[in-house]
């Protein structure tokens, strides 16, 4: 990518800093200012098994590198670590059951983008005291029953193991164990 959109220091009304929320803050703006390289792999598999069973899996791997202001390079900030999902399904009559796992790889400190390394409030801390994004998974179960041609009910238990996790570069932790109930109508 040429002229990749990146956040860089900027001048606003001739000033490189402004008072924001009571603190003097560096002005930054998203600019077409850098060169970036992105590469990756996406793979999937779906298999219909005997007796109403099915299995599917999806996997994504991506890496990226961006040019910094000084001409050096760093890991691309928005290239997430590997992630994927596996699903085991069972269908009989009007009932569908699914057990799935969402998986997300680790980003060690050494592979963190330069811009992210100072954000210790956003990441877990490794044994050396450095921020990193730990790997995580969630195990989930869902059941759906088709009541009529027009109505169905769904119940699901998400994050069964009640694992604390945070999607890469997100300020929000994922939900703990939770129950989802739904009635769906289609006309």
C-alpha positions, 0 to 999 in steps of 0.5 A: 500500500502506498499512502497508507492511512496512519496516525501521525503528529499534526499541526492544528491552527499552527500548534502541535499541542492543544489542551484536551480534557485539562491536559496538554496533548500532542495533536495527531491526525489520520493521514495518507503518509506511509507505506505498508505491506500486508500479507496473509492466509485464509483457509476453511473446511466444511464437512457433512458427516453421517447421522446429521453431524457436520464440522467446519473450521475457518482460520485467518493469518495475517501479518503487516509492516508499516513505515514509521515517520523516521523511515524505519518499519514496525509491525502494522498496528491493525494486523490482528494475530491469527484467529479462527473458529471451529464448529461441530453441528448436529441437526435432527428434524426441527432441532439444530445444536452447535458447539463452537470454539473461537480462537485467537493467537498471542501477540508477544511484546517483540511482535507488538507495533511500536505505537502499541508498546507504550499502551500498558493500560490496554494489554496484559503484562508478561513476566518481564513487565512488558505489555502483550496480547495473550492468546485466548479461546471461548467455548460456546453452545447454541440450540435452535428449534424451528417451532413453525415455518415462521417462528424459531427459538434459540438458546445459547451459552457463550464463553462456557469456561468464563474465560477473561479475554480481550480482542486484539487492540480493543479497550473492552474485555469480552463478555464473561459466561452469558446466556442468550435467548431469542425468538425469531419470526420471519414473514 
